[in-house]
Amino acid sequence: MEIERKFLIKELPLLQGYNTSKITQGYISIDPVIRVREMAPNYFLTVKSKGAMIREEFELAITQEQYASLCSKLEGVAIEKTRYFIPLDNHLTAELDIYKGALKGLITVEVEFSSSEEASCFNVPMWFGRDITYDNRYKNNHLSLYGIPK
């Protein structure tokens, strides 16, 4: 089960010194959501249920060859982003994504929680912007098809 909230950014924090990961991902299917992701040196196939803040998620490690083969079946464009892992209070981590390519200019941040209560009581940092958890236009599968919402 994945429990997360997603936000736009009001003010970009200083990013020096945080762990990062380059991510490329695409969608084989939008409904149901079936994603392939490269997060070097690892590759994953992920299936997600419908939902906003709370979704079922199943993730399977795959080989580079399987990933390359599945990428030929993508709907929409592949998403490229750099993810910054920023520690927050209460052992939480902000995963700040700076998008590239067709989505250049978009910056979002997600926080995963262990329970819906924890998510609801989350003390949002000042640098976070508008909560887009329930705005489907900002889900990565939607972004891959339609680009940045206007």
Backbone as JSON Lines, residues from 0, in Angstrom:
{"i":0,"aa":"M","n":[0.85,-1.17,0.0],"ca":[0.0,0.0,0.0],"c":[0.89,1.24,0.0]}
{"i":1,"aa":"E","n":[0.55,2.17,-0.85],"ca":[1.29,3.43,-0.93],"c":[0.37,4.54,-0.43]}
{"i":2,"aa":"I","n":[0.86,5.29,0.55],"ca":[0.12,6.43,1.1],"c":[1.03,7.64,0.94]}
{"i":3,"aa":"E","n":[0.63,8.56,0.06],"ca":[1.5,9.71,-0.19],"c":[0.69,10.95,-0.53]}
{"i":4,"aa":"R","n":[1.3,12.09,-0.25],"ca":[0.74,13.38,-0.64],"c":[1.74,14.04,-1.58]}
{"i":5,"aa":"K","n":[1.19,14.82,-2.52],"ca":[2.01,15.45,-3.55],"c":[1.7,16.95,-3.6]}
{"i":6,"aa":"F","n":[2.75,17.75,-3.77],"ca":[2.64,19.2,-3.74],"c":[3.44,19.83,-4.87]}
{"i":7,"aa":"L","n":[3.01,21.02,-5.28],"ca":[3.87,21.87,-6.08],"c":[4.84,22.54,-5.13]}
{"i":8,"aa":"I","n":[5.8,23.26,-5.66],"ca":[6.82,23.93,-4.84],"c":[6.58,25.43,-4.85]}
{"i":9,"aa":"K","n":[6.58,26.02,-3.66],"ca":[6.46,27.47,-3.54],"c":[7.84,28.11,-3.66]}
{"i":10,"aa":"E","n":[8.81,27.49,-3.0],"ca":[10.18,28.03,-2.97],"c":[11.14,26.85,-2.94]}
{"i":11,"aa":"L","n":[12.03,26.8,-3.92],"ca":[12.98,25.7,-4.02],"c":[14.02,25.81,-2.91]}
{"i":12,"aa":"P","n":[14.16,24.76,-2.09],"ca":[15.2,24.8,-1.05],"c":[16.58,24.62,-1.67]}
{"i":13,"aa":"L","n":[17.61,24.92,-0.91],"ca":[18.97,24.63,-1.36],"c":[19.1,23.11,-1.49]}
{"i":14,"aa":"L","n":[19.61,22.64,-2.61],"ca":[19.61,21.2,-2.87],"c":[21.0,20.55,-2.73]}
{"i":15,"aa":"Q","n":[22.0,21.35,-2.45],"ca":[23.35,20.81,-2.32],"c":[23.42,19.86,-1.13]}
{"i":16,"aa":"G","n":[24.09,18.73,-1.34],"ca":[24.35,17.8,-0.25],"c":[23.29,16.71,-0.07]}
{"i":17,"aa":"Y","n":[22.17,16.79,-0.77],"ca":[21.15,15.75,-0.66],"c":[21.41,14.63,-1.66]}
{"i":18,"aa":"N","n":[21.04,13.42,-1.3],"ca":[21.14,12.3,-2.23],"c":[20.18,12.53,-3.39]}
{"i":19,"aa":"T","n":[20.6,12.12,-4.58],"ca":[19.78,12.27,-5.77],"c":[19.73,10.96,-6.55]}
{"i":20,"aa":"S","n":[18.78,10.89,-7.44],"ca":[18.67,9.76,-8.35],"c":[18.07,10.26,-9.65]}
{"i":21,"aa":"K","n":[18.64,9.85,-10.77],"ca":[18.07,10.15,-12.08],"c":[17.05,9.06,-12.37]}
{"i":22,"aa":"I","n":[15.86,9.48,-12.8],"ca":[14.77,8.55,-13.05],"c":[14.23,8.77,-14.46]}
{"i":23,"aa":"T","n":[14.04,7.66,-15.17],"ca":[13.32,7.67,-16.44],"c":[12.21,6.65,-16.3]}
{"i":24,"aa":"Q","n":[10.98,7.06,-16.62],"ca":[9.87,6.14,-16.47],"c":[8.83,6.4,-17.56]}
{"i":25,"aa":"G","n":[8.09,5.34,-17.87],"ca":[7.03,5.45,-18.85],"c":[5.9,4.51,-18.48]}
{"i":26,"aa":"Y","n":[4.84,4.6,-19.23],"ca":[3.62,3.86,-18.91],"c":[3.21,2.97,-20.07]}
{"i":27,"aa":"I","n":[3.11,1.68,-19.77],"ca":[2.64,0.71,-20.74],"c":[1.12,0.78,-20.82]}
{"i":28,"aa":"S","n":[0.51,1.11,-19.71],"ca":[-0.94,1.24,-19.62],"c":[-1.28,2.35,-18.64]}
{"i":29,"aa":"I","n":[-2.33,3.08,-18.97],"ca":[-2.8,4.15,-18.09],"c":[-3.91,3.64,-17.18]}
{"i":30,"aa":"D","n":[-4.72,2.69,-17.68],"ca":[-5.82,2.14,-16.89],"c":[-5.93,0.66,-17.15]}
{"i":31,"aa":"P","n":[-5.37,-0.19,-16.3],"ca":[-4.72,0.12,-15.03],"c":[-3.34,0.74,-15.26]}
{"i":32,"aa":"V","n":[-2.82,1.39,-14.24],"ca":[-1.5,2.02,-14.34],"c":[-0.43,0.95,-14.26]}
{"i":33,"aa":"I","n":[0.33,0.83,-15.36],"ca":[1.47,-0.09,-15.4],"c":[2.66,0.73,-15.86]}
{"i":34,"aa":"R","n":[3.64,0.84,-14.98],"ca":[4.79,1.72,-15.21],"c":[6.07,0.9,-15.3]}
{"i":35,"aa":"V","n":[7.0,1.35,-16.14],"ca":[8.37,0.83,-16.14],"c":[9.27,1.98,-15.76]}
{"i":36,"aa":"R","n":[10.29,1.68,-14.94],"ca":[11.15,2.75,-14.43],"c":[12.6,2.3,-14.4]}
{"i":37,"aa":"E","n":[13.47,3.21,-14.83],"ca":[14.9,3.05,-14.63],"c":[15.31,4.02,-13.55]}
{"i":38,"aa":"M","n":[15.88,3.48,-12.49],"ca":[16.44,4.29,-11.41],"c":[17.81,3.65,-11.16]}
{"i":39,"aa":"A","n":[18.74,4.0,-12.06],"ca":[20.02,3.31,-12.16],"c":[20.64,3.04,-10.79]}
{"i":40,"aa":"P","n":[21.14,1.86,-10.6],"ca":[21.32,0.79,-11.57],"c":[20.14,-0.2,-11.63]}
{"i":41,"aa":"N","n":[18.98,0.2,-11.15],"ca":[17.85,-0.72,-11.03],"c":[16.74,-0.41,-12.03]}
{"i":42,"aa":"Y","n":[15.95,-1.44,-12.32],"ca":[14.83,-1.34,-13.25],"c":[13.62,-2.01,-12.6]}
{"i":43,"aa":"F","n":[12.42,-1.4,-12.81],"ca":[11.22,-1.9,-12.14],"c":[10.01,-1.87,-13.07]}
{"i":44,"aa":"L","n":[9.12,-2.82,-12.84],"ca":[7.78,-2.82,-13.42],"c":[6.83,-2.64,-12.24]}
{"i":45,"aa":"T","n":[5.95,-1.65,-12.33],"ca":[5.06,-1.32,-11.21],"c":[3.62,-1.27,-11.7]}
{"i":46,"aa":"V","n":[2.73,-1.87,-10.9],"ca":[1.29,-1.79,-11.16],"c":[0.67,-1.05,-9.99]}
{"i":47,"aa":"K","n":[-0.17,-0.04,-10.31],"ca":[-0.82,0.76,-9.26],"c":[-2.33,0.72,-9.45]}
{"i":48,"aa":"S","n":[-3.03,0.7,-8.33],"ca":[-4.49,0.74,-8.37],"c":[-4.95,2.19,-8.56]}
{"i":49,"aa":"K","n":[-6.24,2.35,-8.77],"ca":[-6.81,3.7,-8.83],"c":[-6.78,4.29,-7.43]}
{"i":50,"aa":"G","n":[-6.85,5.6,-7.35],"ca":[-6.86,6.27,-6.06],"c":[-6.03,7.53,-6.13]}
{"i":51,"aa":"A","n":[-6.03,8.26,-5.04],"ca":[-5.29,9.51,-4.97],"c":[-4.21,9.41,-3.89]}
{"i":52,"aa":"M","n":[-4.58,9.6,-2.62],"ca":[-3.59,9.57,-1.55],"c":[-3.22,8.14,-1.17]}
{"i":53,"aa":"I","n":[-4.18,7.22,-1.27],"ca":[-3.94,5.83,-0.89],"c":[-4.17,4.93,-2.1]}
{"i":54,"aa":"R","n":[-3.13,4.19,-2.47],"ca":[-3.22,3.29,-3.63],"c":[-2.47,2.01,-3.34]}
{"i":55,"aa":"E","n":[-2.97,0.93,-3.9],"ca":[-2.21,-0.31,-3.84],"c":[-1.12,-0.23,-4.91]}
{"i":56,"aa":"E","n":[0.03,-0.78,-4.56],"ca":[1.16,-0.73,-5.48],"c":[1.9,-2.05,-5.41]}
{"i":57,"aa":"F","n":[2.2,-2.6,-6.57],"ca":[2.99,-3.82,-6.66],"c":[4.19,-3.51,-7.54]}
{"i":58,"aa":"E","n":[5.4,-3.75,-7.02],"ca":[6.61,-3.43,-7.77],"c":[7.47,-4.68,-7.92]}
{"i":59,"aa":"L","n":[7.96,-4.89,-9.13],"ca":[8.77,-6.06,-9.46],"c":[10.07,-5.59,-10.1]}
{"i":60,"aa":"A","n":[11.2,-6.08,-9.6],"ca":[12.49,-5.78,-10.22],"c":[12.56,-6.52,-11.56]}
{"i":61,"aa":"I","n":[13.06,-5.83,-12.59],"ca":[13.23,-6.44,-13.9],"c":[14.66,-6.18,-14.38]}
{"i":62,"aa":"T","n":[15.06,-6.85,-15.46],"ca":[16.4,-6.64,-16.01],"c":[16.41,-5.44,-16.95]}
{"i":63,"aa":"Q","n":[17.6,-4.99,-17.28],"ca":[17.75,-3.88,-18.22],"c":[17.17,-4.26,-19.58]}
{"i":64,"aa":"E","n":[17.35,-5.51,-19.98],"ca":[16.83,-5.98,-21.25],"c":[15.29,-5.98,-21.25]}
{"i":65,"aa":"Q","n":[14.69,-6.44,-20.16],"ca":[13.23,-6.41,-20.05],"c":[12.72,-4.98,-20.09]}
{"i":66,"aa":"Y","n":[13.4,-4.09,-19.39],"ca":[13.02,-2.67,-19.38],"c":[13.06,-2.11,-20.79]}
{"i":67,"aa":"A","n":[14.15,-2.34,-21.52],"ca":[14.3,-1.82,-22.88],"c":[13.19,-2.36,-23.78]}
{"i":68,"aa":"S","n":[12.86,-3.63,-23.64],"ca":[11.8,-4.23,-24.45],"c":[10.44,-3.6,-24.13]}
{"i":69,"aa":"L","n":[10.16,-3.41,-22.85],"ca":[8.88,-2.83,-22.44],"c":[8.76,-1.36,-22.86]}
{"i":70,"aa":"C","n":[9.87,-0.64,-22.92],"ca":[9.84,0.78,-23.32],"c":[9.34,0.96,-24.75]}
{"i":71,"aa":"S","n":[9.44,-0.07,-25.58],"ca":[8.93,0.04,-26.95],"c":[7.4,0.03,-26.99]}
{"i":72,"aa":"K","n":[6.76,-0.24,-25.85],"ca":[5.31,-0.34,-25.79],"c":[4.66,0.82,-25.02]}
{"i":73,"aa":"L","n":[5.4,1.88,-24.78],"ca":[4.9,2.98,-23.95],"c":[3.75,3.74,-24.59]}
{"i":74,"aa":"E","n":[2.8,4.16,-23.73],"ca":[1.78,5.14,-24.11],"c":[2.34,6.49,-23.67]}
{"i":75,"aa":"G","n":[2.24,7.5,-24.51],"ca":[2.75,8.82,-24.13],"c":[4.27,8.86,-24.2]}
{"i":76,"aa":"V","n":[4.83,9.91,-23.63],"ca":[6.28,10.1,-23.64],"c":[6.89,9.61,-22.33]}
{"i":77,"aa":"A","n":[8.14,9.21,-22.41],"ca":[8.87,8.84,-21.19],"c":[9.12,10.1,-20.37]}
{"i":78,"aa":"I","n":[9.07,9.95,-19.07],"ca":[9.3,11.06,-18.15],"c":[10.73,10.96,-17.63]}
{"i":79,"aa":"E","n":[11.43,12.09,-17.67],"ca":[12.78,12.16,-17.12],"c":[12.77,13.17,-15.99]}
{"i":80,"aa":"K","n":[13.41,12.8,-14.89],"ca":[13.46,13.72,-13.75],"c":[14.64,13.37,-12.86]}
{"i":81,"aa":"T","n":[15.05,14.36,-12.09],"ca":[16.04,14.14,-11.05],"c":[15.3,14.23,-9.73]}
{"i":82,"aa":"R","n":[15.48,13.22,-8.89],"ca":[14.8,13.17,-7.59],"c":[15.82,13.47,-6.49]}
{"i":83,"aa":"Y","n":[15.45,14.41,-5.62],"ca":[16.25,14.77,-4.45],"c":[15.55,14.21,-3.22]}
{"i":84,"aa":"F","n":[16.3,13.56,-2.36],"ca":[15.76,12.98,-1.13],"c":[16.12,13.91,0.03]}
{"i":85,"aa":"I","n":[15.09,14.6,0.56],"ca":[15.31,15.64,1.57],"c":[14.69,15.18,2.89]}
{"i":86,"aa":"P","n":[15.51,14.96,3.91],"ca":[14.97,14.52,5.21],"c":[14.06,15.58,5.83]}
{"i":87,"aa":"L","n":[12.95,15.12,6.41],"ca":[12.01,15.97,7.13],"c":[11.9,15.48,8.56]}
{"i":88,"aa":"D","n":[11.16,16.21,9.39],"ca":[10.91,15.78,10.76],"c":[10.15,14.45,10.77]}
{"i":89,"aa":"N","n":[10.17,13.78,11.92],"ca":[9.43,12.53,12.14],"c":[9.84,11.41,11.19]}
{"i":90,"aa":"H","n":[11.11,11.39,10.81],"ca":[11.67,10.32,9.98],"c":[11.02,10.24,8.6]}
{"i":91,"aa":"L","n":[10.47,11.35,8.12],"ca":[9.88,11.4,6.79],"c":[10.89,11.92,5.79]}
{"i":92,"aa":"T","n":[10.64,11.66,4.51],"ca":[11.51,12.14,3.44],"c":[10.69,12.81,2.37]}
{"i":93,"aa":"A","n":[11.1,14.01,1.99],"ca":[10.5,14.71,0.85],"c":[11.25,14.24,-0.39]}
{"i":94,"aa":"E","n":[10.52,13.74,-1.37],"ca":[11.1,13.33,-2.64],"c":[10.77,14.42,-3.66]}
{"i":95,"aa":"L","n":[11.73,15.31,-3.88],"ca":[11.53,16.46,-4.75],"c":[11.97,16.08,-6.16]}
{"i":96,"aa":"D","n":[11.05,16.22,-7.12],"ca":[11.32,15.86,-8.51],"c":[11.42,17.1,-9.38]}
{"i":97,"aa":"I","n":[12.56,17.24,-10.06],"ca":[12.75,18.3,-11.05],"c":[12.71,17.62,-12.41]}
{"i":98,"aa":"Y","n":[11.66,17.93,-13.16],"ca":[11.4,17.28,-14.44],"c":[12.25,17.88,-15.54]}
{"i":99,"aa":"K","n":[12.52,17.05,-16.57],"ca":[13.32,17.47,-17.71],"c":[12.53,17.21,-18.99]}
{"i":100,"aa":"G","n":[13.15,17.49,-20.12],"ca":[12.53,17.19,-21.41],"c":[11.23,17.94,-21.6]}
{"i":101,"aa":"A","n":[10.2,17.22,-22.04],"ca":[8.89,17.83,-22.33],"c":[8.24,18.44,-21.1]}
{"i":102,"aa":"L","n":[8.65,18.03,-19.91],"ca":[8.06,18.53,-18.66],"c":[8.97,19.52,-17.94]}
{"i":103,"aa":"K","n":[10.0,20.01,-18.64],"ca":[10.94,20.96,-18.04],"c":[10.18,22.15,-17.47]}
{"i":104,"aa":"G","n":[10.54,22.54,-16.25],"ca":[9.88,23.65,-15.57],"c":[8.97,23.17,-14.45]}
{"i":105,"aa":"L","n":[8.54,21.9,-14.51],"ca":[7.69,21.35,-13.47],"c":[8.55,20.83,-12.32]}
{"i":106,"aa":"I","n":[8.18,21.19,-11.1],"ca":[8.86,20.7,-9.9],"c":[7.77,20.3,-8.92]}
{"i":107,"aa":"T","n":[7.83,19.06,-8.44],"ca":[6.86,18.58,-7.46],"c":[7.61,17.93,-6.3]}
{"i":108,"aa":"V","n":[6.89,17.71,-5.22],"ca":[7.46,17.02,-4.08],"c":[6.4,16.07,-3.52]}
{"i":109,"aa":"E","n":[6.82,14.85,-3.18],"ca":[5.94,13.85,-2.6],"c":[6.5,13.42,-1.25]}
{"i":110,"aa":"V","n":[5.6,13.06,-0.36],"ca":[5.99,12.51,0.94],"c":[5.16,11.26,1.15]}
{"i":111,"aa":"E","n":[5.84,10.14,1.47],"ca":[5.14,8.88,1.75],"c":[4.98,8.72,3.25]}
{"i":112,"aa":"F","n":[3.85,8.12,3.62],"ca":[3.49,7.97,5.03],"c":[3.18,6.51,5.34]}
{"i":113,"aa":"S","n":[3.22,6.17,6.62],"ca":[2.92,4.8,7.04],"c":[1.43,4.61,7.32]}
{"i":114,"aa":"S","n":[0.66,5.71,7.42],"ca":[-0.77,5.59,7.67],"c":[-1.49,6.83,7.13]}
{"i":115,"aa":"S","n":[-2.79,6.68,6.9],"ca":[-3.57,7.83,6.44],"c":[-3.67,8.9,7.52]}
{"i":116,"aa":"E","n":[-3.65,8.48,8.79],"ca":[-3.68,9.45,9.89],"c":[-2.42,10.31,9.87]}
{"i":117,"aa":"E","n":[-1.28,9.66,9.68],"ca":[-0.02,10.39,9.6],"c":[-0.04,11.38,8.43]}
{"i":118,"aa":"A","n":[-0.59,10.95,7.3],"ca":[-0.68,11.83,6.13],"c":[-1.58,13.02,6.4]}
{"i":119,"aa":"S","n":[-2.7,12.79,7.07],"ca":[-3.65,13.86,7.36],"c":[-3.1,14.87,8.35]}
{"i":120,"aa":"C","n":[-2.25,14.42,9.27],"ca":[-1.69,15.3,10.32],"c":[-0.36,15.93,9.91]}
{"i":121,"aa":"F","n":[0.09,15.68,8.69],"ca":[1.4,16.15,8.23],"c":[1.5,17.66,8.33]}
{"i":122,"aa":"N","n":[2.57,18.12,8.98],"ca":[2.86,19.55,9.1],"c":[3.64,19.96,7.86]}
{"i":123,"aa":"V","n":[2.97,20.6,6.92],"ca":[3.54,20.92,5.62],"c":[4.64,21.99,5.75]}
{"i":124,"aa":"P","n":[5.86,21.7,5.26],"ca":[6.94,22.69,5.32],"c":[6.59,23.96,4.54]}
{"i":125,"aa":"M","n":[7.15,25.08,4.95],"ca":[6.87,26.38,4.35],"c":[7.21,26.42,2.86]}
{"i":126,"aa":"W","n":[8.21,25.66,2.42],"ca":[8.63,25.73,1.03],"c":[7.74,24.92,0.1]}
{"i":127,"aa":"F","n":[6.84,24.11,0.65],"ca":[5.87,23.38,-0.16],"c":[4.82,24.37,-0.66]}
{"i":128,"aa":"G","n":[4.29,24.11,-1.85],"ca":[3.22,24.93,-2.4],"c":[1.88,24.21,-2.32]}
{"i":129,"aa":"R","n":[1.07,24.42,-3.34],"ca":[-0.29,23.88,-3.38],"c":[-0.3,22.35,-3.32]}
{"i":130,"aa":"D","n":[-1.21,21.8,-2.53],"ca":[-1.41,20.35,-2.43],"c":[-2.11,19.86,-3.7]}
{"i":131,"aa":"I","n":[-1.47,18.98,-4.45],"ca":[-2.03,18.46,-5.7],"c":[-2.32,16.95,-5.6]}
{"i":132,"aa":"T","n":[-2.38,16.45,-4.38],"ca":[-2.62,15.02,-4.16],"c":[-3.84,14.53,-4.93]}
{"i":133,"aa":"Y","n":[-4.91,15.32,-4.93],"ca":[-6.17,14.89,-5.54],"c":[-6.39,15.46,-6.94]}
{"i":134,"aa":"D","n":[-5.37,16.09,-7.51],"ca":[-5.47,16.63,-8.86],"c":[-4.82,15.64,-9.83]}
{"i":135,"aa":"N","n":[-5.64,14.83,-10.48],"ca":[-5.14,13.77,-11.36],"c":[-4.28,14.28,-12.5]}
{"i":136,"aa":"R","n":[-4.4,15.56,-12.85],"ca":[-3.58,16.11,-13.93],"c":[-2.09,16.06,-13.61]}
{"i":137,"aa":"Y","n":[-1.75,15.96,-12.32],"ca":[-0.34,15.95,-11.9],"c":[0.18,14.53,-11.63]}
{"i":138,"aa":"K","n":[-0.63,13.52,-11.85],"ca":[-0.12,12.15,-11.75],"c":[0.81,11.93,-12.94]}
{"i":139,"aa":"N","n":[1.9,11.22,-12.71],"ca":[2.89,11.05,-13.76],"c":[2.33,10.4,-15.02]}
{"i":140,"aa":"N","n":[1.38,9.47,-14.86],"ca":[0.81,8.84,-16.06],"c":[0.06,9.88,-16.9]}
{"i":141,"aa":"H","n":[-0.62,10.81,-16.26],"ca":[-1.33,11.88,-16.97],"c":[-0.33,12.84,-17.61]}
{"i":142,"aa":"L","n":[0.72,13.18,-16.88],"ca":[1.75,14.07,-17.41],"c":[2.4,13.49,-18.67]}
{"i":143,"aa":"S","n":[2.59,12.16,-18.7],"ca":[3.23,11.53,-19.86],"c":[2.36,11.63,-21.11]}
{"i":144,"aa":"L","n":[1.04,11.72,-20.93],"ca":[0.13,11.83,-22.07],"c":[-0.16,13.27,-22.47]}
{"i":145,"aa":"Y","n":[-0.35,14.15,-21.48],"ca":[-0.88,15.49,-21.74],"c":[0.06,16.64,-21.4]}
{"i":146,"aa":"G","n":[1.19,16.35,-20.77],"ca":[2.13,17.41,-20.43],"c":[1.72,18.17,-19.17]}
{"i":147,"aa":"I","n":[2.37,19.3,-18.96],"ca":[2.14,20.11,-17.77],"c":[0.76,20.74,-17.83]}
{"i":148,"aa":"P","n":[-0.04,20.61,-16.77],"ca":[-1.38,21.23,-16.76],"c":[-1.3,22.74,-16.94]}
{"i":149,"aa":"K","n":[-2.27,23.29,-17.65],"ca":[-2.32,24.74,-17.88],"c":[-3.11,25.39,-16.77]}
